[in-house]
Amino acid sequence: MFQRLISYMTLSMTRFSLRNILKLKDTRDYYSVNEIMQTYQENLIKHNQLNEDLTAGPVLARNKLSKKLIASFTLMRHKQHEDDFYLQVAKEWVNKRSKQ
């Protein structure tokens, strides 16, 4: 239970930070966005919540933020080979209108 709380708090803080970074027009900060989102992608694949082809994996997410993150990856999977892929996924994830 404590681990889930820590995980949820980390996701919340990361999403808040990404939202603030993406509001800035300074593209130097986008490198950190790419690193963060790439790390989340690797972890979701490692824990079978996301497949290699960026479709939802067999293990279901446990909270709303994780579900939105997975939905963002699956929604943007057709842009996987573009240079700004992780940036687009981050924008989709922090978008308030994103439903899941």
N, C-alpha and C positions, 0 to 999 in steps of 0.2 A: 504494500500500500504506500509506504513512504517513497519507494522508487517511482511509482506512478505519479505521485505528487511532484517530485523533483523533475520528472520528464515533462509534465504538463507546464510547470513553471518555466522550464528552459524553452519550450516551444513558444510560450506566450512572450517571453522576453525577446526571443529571436525574431518573432513576427513583428513586434513593436519596433525593434531596432531596424529591421529591413524596411518597414514602412517609412521611418524617418530618413534612412539613407536614400531611398528611392524618391523622396520629395526633393532632395537636393539635385541640382543640375550638374554637379561636379562628377564627371565620369571616372575620376581616380578611385572613388569609393566602390565602383562597380566590381572591381577585382575581388573585394571581400565578399560581395554578394554571390559571385560565382563560386567561390570556395565554400561558402556556407551551404549553398544549395546542392553542390556536388557531394558534399559530405552527407547531407540528409538523404540524397538519392542512394548513395552507397550503403548507408545504414538501413534504409527501407528494403533494399534488395537483399542485404545480408540477413534481415529478420523475416524474409519472405512476405512482406507486406506489399511489395512491388516486384513485378517480374522484370527481367532484362529488357523486354520490349516495351516497358513502361505501361503495362496494363496492371490492374489491381491483382495482387497476389492472393494466395490461399489463406493467409493469416489476416484476420480483420483488425483494423485499427481500433483502439480502445476509447479514444476521445475525439471530440469534434475537430480540434485543431489538426490532429493527425489525419483524419478523414479528408479535411480540406486540402492538406498538403498532398496527399495521394491523388486526390481529384485534380489538383493543379498539374501534377506530372502527367496524369493520363490525358487530360484535356490538351496539353501542349506537346504530346508525344510526336505529332506529325511535324513538329519543328525541331526535332531532336538534333539534327545535323547542322543547324544554323549556329553562327558564332554567338549570338546573344540568347541562346536557349535558356540558360539558367536565370538570366535576367527576366525573361518573359514568364518563366515559372514563378519567380519571386513576386512579380507584379500581380500575377493571377492569384497567388496565395494571400497576399495582403489586401487584395481588393475586398472592400467591405460587402459588396453585393454578391460575393461568391457564396453559393449555397451548396450544402451537402448534408 
